[in-house]
Amino acid sequence: MPAPDAYDHRAVLRFPYPDQRRARTVHGAIAVEVGDIDDDRSTAAVDRAGDTVEVTVRARDLVALRAGVNTWTRLVETAETVAATAER
């Protein structure tokens, strides 16, 4: 794995929710993936502040950044769908 400063590109994705409960649910569902999806070209971190989940994707090149953003966006969308379905 390259040193953290080898990741020259970064995207920060923020997902606001109507309440902290939904944010906690989505955060818990995706946070378990941190580290498992990382490779030698990209890495990600997931945080939550109140009702907002933040995903930071760092990559060595723009292709890896795009792939990482797409992957994490899909993971968040899936977690949101499951959370919404579970609340019905």
C-alpha positions as CSV (number, residue, x, y, z in Angstrom):
1,M,0.0,0.0,0.0
2,P,1.4,3.4,-0.9
3,A,2.1,6.1,1.7
4,P,-1.0,8.2,2.4
5,D,0.5,11.2,0.7
6,A,0.8,9.2,-2.5
7,Y,-2.9,9.7,-3.1
8,D,-2.8,13.0,-5.1
9,H,-6.6,13.1,-5.9
10,R,-9.5,13.4,-3.5
11,A,-13.3,13.6,-3.6
12,V,-15.4,14.3,-0.6
13,L,-19.0,13.1,-0.9
14,R,-21.6,14.4,1.6
15,F,-24.9,12.7,2.1
16,P,-27.4,14.7,4.3
17,Y,-30.4,12.8,5.9
18,P,-33.6,14.0,7.5
19,D,-32.4,12.8,10.9
20,Q,-29.5,11.3,12.8
21,R,-31.1,7.9,13.0
22,R,-31.0,7.5,9.2
23,A,-27.5,8.8,9.0
24,R,-26.4,6.3,11.7
25,T,-28.0,3.5,9.8
26,V,-26.4,4.4,6.5
27,H,-23.0,5.0,8.1
28,G,-23.1,1.7,9.9
29,A,-24.0,-0.2,6.7
30,I,-21.1,1.3,4.7
31,A,-18.4,1.8,7.3
32,V,-17.8,-1.9,7.4
33,E,-16.5,-1.7,3.8
34,V,-13.7,0.7,4.7
35,G,-10.4,-1.1,4.1
36,D,-12.0,-4.1,2.3
37,I,-12.4,-2.2,-1.0
38,D,-9.1,-0.3,-0.8
39,D,-6.3,-1.3,-3.2
40,D,-2.9,0.1,-4.2
41,R,-4.6,2.9,-6.2
42,S,-7.3,4.2,-3.9
43,T,-8.6,4.3,-0.4
44,A,-11.6,5.7,1.4
45,A,-12.8,6.9,4.8
46,V,-16.3,7.2,6.1
47,D,-17.4,9.6,8.8
48,R,-20.7,10.9,10.3
49,A,-21.4,14.2,11.8
50,G,-25.0,14.5,13.1
51,D,-27.3,13.9,10.2
52,T,-24.6,13.8,7.5
53,V,-22.5,10.9,6.2
54,E,-19.2,11.9,4.6
55,V,-17.2,9.6,2.3
56,T,-13.7,10.7,1.4
57,V,-12.1,8.9,-1.6
58,R,-8.4,9.3,-2.2
59,A,-6.7,8.0,-5.3
60,R,-3.4,8.0,-7.0
61,D,-4.9,8.7,-10.4
62,L,-8.2,10.1,-11.8
63,V,-9.4,6.8,-13.2
64,A,-9.1,5.2,-9.8
65,L,-10.8,8.2,-8.2
66,R,-13.8,7.9,-10.6
67,A,-14.0,4.2,-9.9
68,G,-13.9,4.8,-6.1
69,V,-16.5,7.5,-6.3
70,N,-18.8,5.3,-8.3
71,T,-18.3,2.3,-5.9
72,W,-19.0,4.4,-2.8
73,T,-22.0,6.1,-4.3
74,R,-23.5,2.8,-5.2
75,L,-22.9,1.5,-1.7
76,V,-24.6,4.5,-0.1
77,E,-27.5,4.2,-2.5
78,T,-28.0,0.6,-1.6
79,A,-27.8,1.4,2.1
80,E,-30.4,4.1,1.7
81,T,-32.7,1.8,-0.2
82,V,-32.5,-0.9,2.5
83,A,-32.9,1.6,5.3
84,A,-36.0,3.1,3.7
85,T,-37.5,-0.3,3.0
86,A,-36.8,-1.4,6.6
87,E,-38.6,1.6,8.0
88,R,-41.9,0.9,6.1
